[in-house]
């Protein structure tokens, strides 16, 4: 008997599972700087600056400011300014506001993202099996309200419910975000849910810890994938492979 017959719901991560970033972070920072007549910042320095700035903001103001009641736009404004400062670019306030406005607008649109070609077919197939589809993502409200709809990944058609860290005040790998998903799915039993993601720490381990089934996607051939397999995780290359595995008589989690 395949695992599919035991399920009532499949939850999925977003970035790295359903969608991916297009280009590099520096592309969008460069376009924003050029739009106000500034030279293009160094890609590597900006990327490194952003990594540290984002980590610092996430520590001080978790869940995109939810826990400290910081407005989303302000959270990102501080993060982006710190990214530039760490990279060695100290713009005056008026100039920075113009640059930031362009960056914030870009990342609140469909422009920096691409949908994997198997995402919509897989979600449609899951619905055809009579299962609910949920999204569990460490993302702010614009993913739900703007970005996913702009990418034609719509609530009510491609997915039924979502749990977004910026709207819940809890984020992966905290198992509570998975418990919230079980409630949103209709308080169904965890053994009736499969979670699909691309991170052992944020997706696989916490989902399993609450009793859900889980599998991982390795779309980008990460060196960690072999260790994931050695630890007992099901690791597949894409969602079409996940579909085949789900319908296999030998599937199990």
KEDOVEX-585685 format. One record per residue (C-alpha): residue in one letter; x, y, z. Coordinates in steps of 0.2 Angstrom, whole numbers, padded with zeros to 4 digits, always signed. Layout:
residues N
AXYZ ...
This chain:
residues 253
X+0000+0000+0000 X+0007+0017-0005 X+0008+0031+0008 X-0003+0041-0002 X-0018+0031+0004 X-0014+0036+0022 X-0014+0055+0019 X-0027+0069+0020 X-0015+0083+0018 X+0002+0088+0010 X+0011+0104+0016 X+0025+0112+0007 X+0039+0124+0009 X+0040+0139-0003 X+0058+0145-0007 X+0068+0130-0014 X+0053+0119-0015 X+0039+0129-0026 X+0049+0144-0031 X+0067+0150-0033 X+0076+0167-0034 X+0081+0173-0051 X+0098+0181-0053 X+0108+0187-0038 X+0104+0199-0023 X+0117+0211-0031 X+0107+0212-0047 X+0093+0220-0038 X+0104+0231-0027 X+0113+0237-0042 X+0097+0241-0052 X+0091+0251-0037 X+0107+0261-0035 X+0108+0264-0054 X+0090+0271-0054 X+0096+0286-0043 X+0112+0288-0052 X+0124+0279-0041 X+0137+0266-0047 X+0133+0248-0045 X+0138+0241-0028 X+0151+0227-0027 X+0140+0211-0028 X+0151+0200-0016 X+0152+0214-0003 X+0133+0217-0003 X+0129+0199-0002 X+0140+0196+0013 X+0134+0212+0021 X+0116+0206+0018 X+0119+0189+0026 X+0125+0197+0042 X+0112+0210+0042 X+0098+0198+0040 X+0104+0186+0053 X+0106+0201+0065 X+0089+0207+0062 X+0081+0190+0063 X+0089+0188+0080 X+0084+0205+0087 X+0067+0206+0079 X+0061+0188+0075 X+0048+0184+0062 X+0051+0200+0052 X+0047+0211+0067 X+0031+0202+0073 X+0038+0198+0090 X+0044+0216+0093 X+0029+0224+0084 X+0040+0232+0071 X+0032+0236+0054 X+0037+0225+0040 X+0044+0239+0029 X+0054+0246+0044 X+0061+0229+0047 X+0067+0228+0029 X+0073+0246+0029 X+0085+0243+0044 X+0091+0227+0036 X+0095+0234+0019 X+0103+0249+0026 X+0114+0238+0037 X+0118+0227+0022 X+0125+0243+0012 X+0134+0249+0028 X+0143+0233+0031 X+0147+0232+0012 X+0155+0250+0014 X+0141+0260+0006 X+0135+0274+0018 X+0121+0284+0008 X+0113+0299+0015 X+0095+0297+0021 X+0087+0305+0006 X+0097+0294-0006 X+0095+0278+0004 X+0076+0280+0005 X+0075+0281-0014 X+0086+0266-0016 X+0077+0256-0003 X+0060+0260-0011 X+0066+0252-0027 X+0073+0237-0018 X+0057+0234-0007 X+0046+0236-0021 X+0056+0223-0032 X+0056+0210-0018 X+0037+0213-0015 X+0033+0208-0033 X+0035+0193-0044 X+0051+0200-0053 X+0065+0191-0042 X+0056+0174-0042 X+0053+0160-0054 X+0041+0145-0051 X+0048+0128-0054 X+0039+0120-0069 X+0033+0105-0059 X+0025+0116-0044 X+0008+0119-0051 X+0006+0102-0059 X+0010+0094-0043 X-0001+0105-0032 X-0015+0101-0045 X-0012+0083-0044 X-0012+0083-0025 X-0030+0091-0025 X-0035+0078-0038 X-0031+0065-0025 X-0044+0073-0013 X-0030+0080-0002 X-0028+0097+0006 X-0013+0108+0002 X-0004+0119+0015 X+0010+0130+0014 X+0023+0132+0029 X+0035+0146+0026 X+0047+0157+0035 X+0041+0172+0025 X+0032+0189+0028 X+0015+0194+0024 X+0019+0199+0006 X+0022+0181+0001 X+0004+0177+0005 X-0004+0193-0001 X+0006+0198-0016 X+0021+0187-0022 X+0012+0170-0023 X-0003+0177-0031 X+0008+0187-0044 X+0016+0170-0048 X-0001+0162-0050 X+0001+0151-0035 X-0016+0156-0027 X-0025+0152-0011 X-0041+0143-0015 X-0034+0135-0031 X-0016+0130-0029 X-0016+0129-0010 X-0029+0129+0003 X-0021+0137+0019 X-0004+0144+0024 X+0006+0147+0039 X+0019+0161+0037 X+0031+0165+0051 X+0029+0184+0048 X+0010+0182+0052 X+0011+0169+0066 X+0026+0175+0076 X+0034+0158+0075 X+0046+0151+0063 X+0054+0135+0057 X+0063+0125+0064 X+0051+0128+0079 X+0039+0113+0079 X+0025+0125+0084 X+0023+0131+0066 X+0019+0113+0061 X+0007+0111+0075 X-0002+0127+0069 X-0003+0119+0051 X-0011+0104+0058 X-0024+0115+0066 X-0027+0125+0050 X-0029+0108+0040 X-0044+0104+0051 X-0035+0097+0067 X-0031+0081+0057 X-0019+0069+0064 X+0000+0072+0061 X+0002+0054+0053 X-0011+0060+0040 X+0001+0074+0034 X+0016+0074+0023 X+0028+0089+0023 X+0039+0092+0008 X+0054+0105+0010 X+0072+0107+0006 X+0080+0109+0023 X+0084+0095+0035 X+0085+0107+0050 X+0069+0118+0046 X+0058+0106+0037 X+0062+0087+0039 X+0067+0087+0058 X+0053+0098+0065 X+0040+0090+0054 X+0045+0073+0060 X+0046+0078+0078 X+0027+0082+0078 X+0023+0065+0070 X+0021+0071+0052 X+0028+0061+0037 X+0042+0071+0028 X+0053+0071+0013 X+0066+0082+0006 X+0069+0090-0011 X+0087+0092-0018 X+0084+0103-0033 X+0101+0110-0033 X+0112+0095-0029 X+0118+0101-0012 X+0133+0092-0004 X+0122+0089+0012 X+0110+0078+0003 X+0120+0062+0005 X+0121+0065+0024 X+0102+0068+0024 X+0100+0051+0015 X+0112+0043+0028 X+0102+0049+0042 X+0086+0040+0035 X+0078+0055+0026 X+0069+0052+0009 X+0078+0064-0003 X+0071+0067-0021 X+0076+0078-0035 X+0060+0087-0038 X+0041+0086-0036 X+0038+0075-0050 X+0049+0062-0042 X+0039+0065-0026 X+0023+0061-0035 X+0030+0045-0042 X+0037+0040-0024 X+0020+0044-0017 X+0011+0032-0028 X+0024+0019-0026 X+0019+0003-0017 X+0035+0004-0008 X+0034+0022-0002 X+0035+0024+0017 X+0041+0038+0029 
